[in-house]
Amino acid sequence: MELINCKNCGKLFSKKLRDICDECLEKDNRNIDNVEKYVRNSSEQFISYETISRATGIKVEEIAELYKKGRLTVLSGRLIVKCKICGVEVKGIQGKVSLCAKCLSDVMNNEEGGTRKPILDPQSVNVDLRKFDKDIIHTNKVIPPGERMKYGFKKSFE
């Protein structure tokens, strides 16, 4: 049994599958229920963290953290956030990207040439495959039990 401090409140508890204690988990679940209830009943098309915070009494930082963790799926497409670069309000954020269209295109494009920067130069990449790599890539061969440890496999991928 591993004892750790809760990430939220600092209380010592027995770690299970998460890094927060049971009380903080219950608090998060209550906060999620309150936010979802408010968003469902709201007539507004787009809702900001500040509006939700004023209506529910939950801190803006807590709402943002729950959304970042993916626990507030009800907010998808109805959220208003500020662009991380220029501060302009962006409506209808999908996923975790909170950039306006202008800043997103600036990030994706190179300032001098206007084209997207390649991650790697394709001419400079050299891949040498060993015989074992070629066998695995080009066949659906199952490695016999006697040879598995020879190649580092512990179980069959049948």
Protein Blocks (a to p, Z undefined) as FASTA:
>chain_A
ZZdddfklopacddfkbcbdfklmmmmmmmmmmmmmmmmmpmbfbdcfklmmmmnopafk
lmmmmmmnopammlgopaccddfklopacehiehjbdcdfklmmmmmpcfklopacdfbd
fklpccdddfklmmmmmpccdcdfklmmmnopabdcZZ
